[in-house]
Amino acid sequence: MGKIAKFLLVLVAASTLTACHDDASQPMPDLDLADLVSLRDSSLHIDEGVVRKHISRLMKSDGDSTLSDFRLRAYYGAGRPLLWVDRLGTSGRADTLLSFLGDIPKMGFSSDRFRIGQIERDLQRVRALDFNSDGHDISRVLARLEYNLTKAYFTYAAGQGYGFVNPRQVLNHFDVKDSDSVHVEYNWLFDIPMTHVGNAFYEKAARKVSADSVGEFLRALQPDNPYYGKLLSVLNSDSLGADQRTKVLCNLERYRWRLDDQPYKYRKFVLVNIPSYRLYAVDGDSVLSMRVGCGAMKTKTPLLTSRIHRMDINPQWVIPRSIVEKDIVRHVGDRSYFDRHRYFVRSKRTGKRVDFERVTWGMLMDKNYMVVQEGGAGNSLGRIIFRFDNNFSVFLHDTSSPGFFSRDNRGVSHGCVRVQRPFDLAVFLLGDKDEKIIDKINYSMHADVSSLGNKERKPEGDDDYDILPLDTLDRSRIIGSYELKENVPVFLAYYTLLPDQQGVFHPFADVYGYDRAIYKNLKQFVK
């Protein structure tokens, strides 16, 4: 509506109000509505059909390819209602969104990627009624506003609420397991339950605009990790170099992921941080810290969450198929090799040992049989293992080769986590710190149990499971397994920046290259 037309409407309204009084007379008796129509400014005419045609052109020229961009184009491609503009121009909802988008540079992201400058210029045109035919006619401007506001809104809301990078997609297509000319198989590395953004989220976001609840909606989506704000402050300090900045951006992104379970939700938990090769057993303000060995580059420790529910003392080690096929099968028939390593073969079907004379090359290559190492001194799992449910058969455990703990790079295992102070961890896990249980664990971890023979938990239905005489062992102090009365949350995580108890962040090397993979997908937003 033009400035002249607005002025005349004010005059008409004033005249009408005055005419309501008995002694008032019409100040412009010759004024007719037709006179107002003739003053109409064609440059201010809004045609929704023309606006939608301009939006369609914007969709076709938009090359961005995030999920939010696909949902944006799907929304307008389906002819859904306009969210931000109408025949009166725009509402204050756009200003609410812009107040949140003002934090984009502080997040280390580019304002141009969210088209903030163009949005601000077009809002100014609308409010100043500054339109012309040189690419800035009213329908074109309103179309740009509508499209760019929704694009920025969808991208920001989904990113802050769920992450700008999908770790399940990125990290589970990172490490090639096998490939040929037509097929690539990847190792599954990220198995942390989390909520991902879906179509229902974008539908809800659109409804929030219509209901004028944009501010409330976006505030609820901000990351709730207590360290997110502190790490933002680090990002905006003056002392960051380029590499440090990338590390901060990647760890800020990790804090955005909506993981179902996180350490800060608990008073007592165990956190294994792979880049620092350390385990942190936290109970309130008390922290037990120790070195760990994690998976090597070819056999990476997966990222997961679970609950430690049991400790097995002097466990047997069921040797992974990869080791059997690579190293052990070539020693078939070599009794001294099997005796020296205390290996034996067991049938999975019956649970019984196979006589050494009957073991063949084909049997070792058959997945119906497994090679097992006796429990006790020299066992690769050490004297104790901490069990928790997971899809990878990885656990925390002791080791028979503790020398590697003195190394900086402790990527040494086939995926399991070897702990430096297993007895201390066992005591930490106990809820009531029963002195009798602690004594039994300690005694069993140091006793000579070679006379026990097969020390694994007895398989169900195995009546021939052989337990040899205990000889000089104190039977009353031997313990094979202990079920925790309270399961303790355990997190196998990957942070290249981790805060200490004082909230100071410490950097660690990107040992598996996950930061590089995350940043490769994140850099489209970075300024």
C-alpha positions in Angstrom: 0.0 0.0 0.0 1.5 3.3 -1.1 2.2 6.2 1.2 -0.5 8.4 -0.5 -3.1 5.6 -0.1 -2.2 5.2 3.6 -2.6 8.9 4.1 -6.0 9.0 2.5 -7.2 6.0 4.5 -6.3 8.0 7.7 -8.3 10.9 6.4 -11.3 8.7 5.6 -11.2 7.1 9.1 -10.9 10.5 10.7 -13.8 11.8 8.7 -16.0 8.9 9.6 -15.3 9.2 13.3 -16.1 13.0 13.1 -19.3 12.3 11.2 -20.6 10.2 14.0 -21.3 13.3 16.1 -24.7 15.0 15.5 -23.2 18.4 14.9 -20.4 17.2 12.6 -20.5 17.8 8.8 -18.6 15.8 6.1 -15.4 17.7 5.5 -15.0 16.2 1.9 -18.6 15.6 0.7 -17.5 15.1 -2.9 -15.0 12.3 -2.0 -16.0 8.9 -3.5 -14.4 5.4 -3.1 -13.7 5.4 -6.8 -11.3 8.3 -6.2 -9.3 6.0 -3.8 -9.2 3.2 -6.4 -7.8 5.4 -9.0 -4.9 6.2 -6.6 -3.9 2.6 -6.3 -0.1 2.0 -6.7 0.4 -1.0 -9.1 3.9 -1.6 -7.8 2.5 -2.6 -4.4 0.0 -5.1 -5.7 0.7 -8.6 -4.2 -0.2 -11.6 -6.3 0.3 -14.9 -4.5 0.5 -16.8 -7.7 3.4 -14.7 -8.9 5.1 -15.0 -5.5 4.9 -18.8 -5.8 6.3 -18.7 -9.4 9.3 -16.8 -8.0 9.7 -19.4 -5.2 9.7 -22.1 -7.8 12.6 -20.5 -9.6 14.5 -20.1 -6.3 14.0 -23.8 -5.6 15.4 -24.8 -9.0 18.5 -22.6 -8.6 19.3 -23.7 -5.0 22.1 -26.3 -5.1 22.4 -26.9 -1.4 21.7 -30.6 -0.5 21.2 -31.0 3.2 18.2 -32.8 4.5 16.8 -29.4 5.5 17.2 -28.2 1.9 15.3 -31.2 0.6 12.5 -30.7 3.1 12.4 -27.0 2.2 11.9 -27.8 -1.5 9.4 -30.5 -0.7 7.3 -28.1 1.3 7.0 -25.5 -1.3 6.9 -28.0 -4.1 3.7 -29.4 -2.6 2.0 -26.0 -2.6 1.9 -25.7 1.2 0.9 -22.4 2.8 3.3 -19.5 2.9 4.8 -19.1 6.3 6.2 -15.6 6.6 4.5 -13.3 4.1 1.0 -12.4 3.3 -0.9 -9.5 1.7 0.2 -7.2 4.5 3.9 -8.0 4.0 5.7 -9.8 6.9 5.1 -10.2 10.6 7.4 -10.0 13.6 8.1 -13.7 13.4 10.8 -12.9 10.9 12.5 -10.6 13.5 12.3 -13.4 16.1 14.1 -15.7 13.8 16.7 -13.1 12.9 17.4 -12.6 16.7 18.5 -16.3 16.8 20.3 -16.2 13.5 22.4 -13.3 15.0 24.4 -16.0 16.9 25.5 -17.7 13.7 28.9 -16.0 13.5 29.5 -16.8 17.2 28.9 -20.5 16.3 31.7 -20.2 13.7 29.3 -20.4 10.8 28.9 -18.2 7.8 26.0 -15.7 7.7 26.0 -16.0 3.9 25.2 -19.8 4.2 22.0 -18.8 6.1 21.4 -15.9 3.7 21.1 -13.5 6.6 22.3 -10.4 4.7 19.7 -11.0 1.9 16.9 -11.5 4.4 17.8 -8.3 6.2 17.9 -6.3 3.0 14.6 -7.6 1.8 12.9 -6.9 5.1 14.1 -3.4 4.9 12.7 -3.0 1.4 9.3 -4.3 2.6 9.1 -2.0 5.6 10.3 1.0 3.6 8.0 0.1 0.6 11.1 0.3 -1.5 10.2 -1.6 -4.6 11.0 -1.2 -8.3 11.2 -3.2 -11.5 14.9 -3.7 -11.4 14.8 -7.2 -9.8 13.2 -5.9 -6.7 9.5 -5.8 -7.5 7.2 -6.7 -4.5 6.4 -10.2 -5.6 10.1 -11.1 -6.2 11.1 -9.6 -2.8 8.4 -11.4 -0.9 9.3 -14.7 -2.6 12.9 -14.3 -1.6 11.9 -13.4 1.9 9.6 -16.4 2.2 12.0 -18.9 0.7 15.2 -17.6 2.5 13.5 -17.3 5.9 12.2 -20.9 5.7 15.6 -22.1 4.5 17.5 -20.5 7.3 14.8 -21.5 9.8 14.8 -25.2 8.9 18.6 -25.4 8.7 19.2 -23.6 12.0 16.4 -25.4 13.9 17.4 -28.9 12.7 21.2 -28.2 13.2 20.9 -26.8 16.7 18.4 -29.4 17.8 20.0 -32.5 16.3 23.3 -31.6 14.8 24.4 -30.3 11.4 26.2 -33.6 10.7 24.6 -37.1 11.1 27.3 -39.2 12.8 25.6 -42.5 12.0 25.8 -41.7 8.3 29.3 -40.2 8.4 31.1 -42.6 10.7 29.5 -45.8 9.5 30.6 -45.0 5.9 34.1 -44.1 7.0 36.1 -47.3 7.4 36.0 -49.7 4.4 35.8 -53.3 5.5 35.6 -54.9 2.1 34.9 -53.8 -1.5 34.8 -54.8 -5.1 33.9 -53.1 -8.4 30.2 -52.9 -7.5 30.0 -53.1 -3.7 31.6 -51.5 -0.7 31.1 -52.8 2.9 32.0 -50.6 5.8 32.8 -51.3 9.4 30.1 -50.2 11.8 31.8 -47.7 14.2 29.0 -45.6 15.7 26.3 -47.5 17.6 25.1 -44.8 20.1 21.2 -44.6 20.2 20.1 -41.1 19.3 17.2 -39.1 17.9 17.6 -38.0 14.3 15.7 -35.2 12.7 12.8 -36.5 10.5 9.9 -35.3 8.4 7.7 -34.8 11.4 10.1 -32.3 12.8 9.8 -30.0 9.8 6.0 -30.3 9.9 6.1 -29.2 13.5 8.5 -26.4 12.7 6.1 -25.1 10.1 3.2 -25.2 12.5 5.2 -23.2 15.0 5.6 -20.4 12.5 1.8 -20.3 11.9 1.2 -20.3 15.6 3.6 -17.5 16.2 5.7 -19.7 18.5 9.1 -19.4 16.7 11.0 -18.1 19.7 9.7 -20.7 22.1 10.4 -23.5 19.6 14.0 -22.4 18.9 14.9 -21.9 22.5 13.8 -25.4 23.3 16.1 -26.8 20.6 19.4 -25.3 21.9 21.9 -27.9 23.0 21.5 -28.9 26.7 25.1 -30.2 27.2 26.5 -28.1 30.1 29.8 -27.7 28.3 28.4 -26.4 25.0 28.3 -22.7 26.2 31.8 -23.0 27.6 33.2 -24.4 24.4 31.5 -21.6 22.5 33.5 -19.1 24.6 36.6 -21.0 23.7 35.7 -20.7 20.0 35.3 -16.9 20.3 38.5 -16.3 22.1 41.3 -14.4 20.3 44.0 -17.1 20.7 42.7 -19.9 18.4 44.8 -21.1 15.5 43.2 -22.7 12.4 43.7 -26.3 13.6 42.5 -25.5 17.1 39.4 -23.8 15.6 38.6 -26.9 13.6 38.9 -29.0 16.7 36.5 -26.8 18.6 34.0 -26.8 15.8 34.0 -30.6 15.6 33.5 -31.0 19.4 30.7 -28.3 19.5 29.0 -30.4 16.8 29.3 -33.5 19.0 27.5 -31.6 21.8 24.6 -30.9 19.4 23.9 -34.6 18.7 20.7 -35.6 20.6 22.1 -38.8 22.1 19.7 -40.9 24.2 22.2 -41.3 27.0 25.0 -38.9 28.1 27.5 -38.9 31.0 26.3 -35.6 32.5 22.9 -37.2 33.3 24.5 -39.5 35.9 26.3 -39.1 39.2 28.2 -42.4 38.7 29.5 -43.6 35.3 32.5 -44.8 33.4 33.8 -42.8 30.4 36.4 -44.2 27.9 37.7 -41.4 25.7 39.5 -42.9 22.8 41.6 -39.9 21.6 43.0 -39.4 25.1 43.4 -43.2 25.7 42.1 -42.8 29.2 39.2 -44.1 31.3 37.4 -41.8 33.8 35.4 -43.5 36.5 33.3 -40.7 38.0 31.3 -40.8 41.2 30.1 -37.2 41.9 33.2 -35.1 42.6 35.4 -38.2 42.8 37.3 -39.3 39.6 39.3 -42.4 39.1 41.5 -41.9 36.0 43.7 -44.5 34.3 45.4 -45.2 31.0 43.7 -47.6 28.5 44.6 -49.4 25.3 42.0 -49.1 22.5 41.5 -50.6 19.1 44.2 -50.2 16.5 43.5 -48.3 13.2 42.4 -51.5 11.5 40.3 -52.7 14.4 38.9 -49.5 15.8 37.0 -49.5 19.1 33.4 -48.7 18.3 31.5 -45.8 19.9 28.7 -47.0 22.1 26.8 -46.7 25.4 25.8 -49.5 27.7 25.7 -50.6 31.3 28.4 -52.7 33.1 26.5 -55.5 34.7 29.1 -58.2 35.6 32.7 -58.8 36.4 34.3 -62.2 35.4 37.6 -63.1 37.2 40.1 -65.2 35.4 38.0 -65.4 32.2 38.6 -67.5 29.2 39.3 -65.7 25.9 37.3 -66.8 22.9 39.7 -65.8 20.1 38.3 -63.7 17.3 37.9 -65.4 13.9 40.3 -62.9 12.3 43.1 -64.0 14.6 42.3 -67.7 14.2 42.3 -67.5 10.4 45.4 -65.3 10.2 47.7 -66.8 12.9 46.4 -69.9 14.7 45.2 -72.1 11.8 48.8 -72.5 10.5 49.8 -74.1 13.8 47.3 -76.9 13.5 48.9 -80.1 14.8 51.6 -78.2 16.8 50.8 -79.3 20.4 53.6 -77.3 21.9 52.2 -74.1 20.3 48.7 -74.8 21.7 50.0 -75.8 25.1 52.4 -72.8 25.4 49.5 -70.4 24.7 47.0 -72.6 26.6 44.6 -72.8 23.6 42.0 -75.5 23.1 39.1 -76.0 20.6 35.5 -76.1 21.6 32.4 -77.1 19.6 29.8 -74.3 19.7 27.0 -76.9 19.2 27.9 -79.1 22.2 30.0 -76.7 24.3 32.6 -79.5 24.8 36.3 -79.5 24.2 37.6 -81.3 21.1 40.5 -83.7 21.7 43.7 -82.2 20.3 44.3 -85.2 18.0 40.9 -84.6 16.3 41.6 -80.9 15.5 42.0 -80.2 11.8 42.6 -77.2 9.5 39.0 -77.4 8.3 37.7 -77.4 11.9 39.6 -74.2 12.7 38.2 -72.6 9.6 34.6 -73.7 10.5 32.6 -71.1 12.4 30.9 -74.0 14.3 34.1 -74.3 16.3 36.0 -71.8 18.4 39.6 -71.5 19.7 39.7 -70.6 23.4 42.5 -69.6 25.7 42.4 -70.9 29.3 41.8 -68.3 32.1 44.5 -67.3 34.6 48.0 -65.9 34.3 49.1 -65.1 30.7 45.5 -64.9 29.4 45.2 -62.1 26.9 42.1 -60.7 28.8 44.2 -60.6 31.9 42.7 -61.5 35.3 39.3 -59.7 35.1 36.8 -58.6 32.4 34.0 -56.1 32.8 30.9 -57.2 30.8 28.3 -55.0 29.2 25.8 -55.6 26.4 26.8 -54.4 23.0 26.7 -55.5 19.3 30.5 -55.9 18.9 31.6 -58.3 21.7 33.9 -55.6 23.1 34.5 -55.1 26.8 36.8 -53.5 29.3 39.4 -55.9 30.6 42.8 -56.5 32.2 45.8 -57.4 30.1 48.7 -59.8 30.3 51.0 -57.3 28.5 50.9 -54.1 30.5 54.1 -52.6 29.0 52.2 -50.7 26.3 50.6 -48.4 28.9 53.9 -46.4 28.9 53.4 -45.5 25.2 51.6 -42.4 24.0 49.8 -44.2 21.2 47.9 -47.0 22.8 45.9 -48.2 19.8 46.8 -51.8 20.3 43.7 -54.0 20.6 41.2 -55.7 18.3 38.5 -53.4 19.6 38.3 -54.1 23.3 39.5 -51.6 25.9 42.5 -52.7 28.1 42.5 -51.0 31.5 45.6 -50.1 33.5 44.2 -50.5 37.0 41.5 -53.2 36.7 41.3 -54.0 40.5 40.6 -50.3 41.3 38.0 -50.2 38.6 36.4 -53.3 40.1 36.2 -51.7 43.5 34.8 -48.5 42.0 31.9 -50.5 40.3 30.8 -52.1 43.6 27.9 -50.2 45.1 28.2 -51.1 48.8 32.0 -51.8 48.8 31.6 -55.1 50.5 35.0 -56.0 52.0 34.4 -59.7 51.6 33.7 -59.3 47.9 36.7 -57.0 47.5 38.9 -59.6 49.2 37.7 -62.4 47.0 38.2 -60.3 43.8 41.7 -59.4 44.9 42.6 -63.0 45.9 41.2 -64.5 42.7 43.1 -62.0 40.5 46.4 -63.0 42.0 45.9 -66.7 42.8 47.4 -69.5 40.7 44.3 -70.9 39.1 46.0 -73.2 36.5 44.6 -76.2 38.4 41.1 -75.0 37.8 41.3 -76.2 34.2 38.3 -74.7 32.3 37.5 -71.6 34.4 34.8 -70.1 32.1 31.3 -69.9 33.4 29.6 -73.3 33.0 27.7 -73.5 29.7 24.0 -74.4 30.2 23.4 -78.1 29.7 27.1 -79.0 29.8 27.3 -81.9 32.3 30.9 -82.7 31.3 32.3 -79.3 32.2 35.5 -80.3 33.9 36.7 -78.5 37.0 39.9 -79.9 38.4 40.7 -80.0 42.1 41.6 -76.7 43.6 44.8 -78.0 45.2 46.3 -75.4 47.5 43.7 -72.7 46.6 41.5 -71.3 49.3 38.2 -72.3 47.9 36.2 -69.9 50.1 38.1 -66.9 48.6 37.8 -67.9 44.9 35.2 -66.0 42.9 34.5 -66.6 39.2 31.9 -63.9 38.5 30.1 -61.1 40.3 26.8 -59.5 39.1 26.7 -55.9 40.0 23.7 -54.9 42.2 23.5 -51.6 40.3 24.5 -51.5 36.7 26.9 -48.7 36.0 26.6 -46.6 32.7 29.6 -46.9 30.4 30.4 -44.7 27.5 32.9 -45.5 24.8 33.3 -42.0 23.3 35.4 -39.8 21.0 36.2 -36.3 22.1 39.3 -34.5 20.9 38.6 -31.7 23.4 37.6 -32.8 26.9 37.1 -30.7 30.0 38.7 -31.6 33.4 36.9 -31.2 36.7 37.6 -27.5 36.6 36.0 -27.1 33.2 39.3 -26.5 31.4 39.4 -28.1 28.0 42.3 -30.3 27.0 43.1 -31.2 23.4 43.9 -34.7 22.1 45.0 -36.1 18.8 42.4 -37.1 16.2 43.7 -40.7 16.4 41.0 -42.3 14.1 40.5 -39.3 11.9 36.9 -38.7 12.9 37.3 -35.0 13.2 38.4 -34.8 9.6 35.3 -36.8 8.6 33.0 -34.5 10.6 34.6 -31.3 9.4 34.4 -32.4 5.8 30.6 -32.3 6.2 30.5 -29.4 8.5 32.6 -27.0 6.5 29.8 -26.0 4.2 28.5 -24.0 7.1 31.8 -22.5 8.3 32.8 -19.0 7.6 
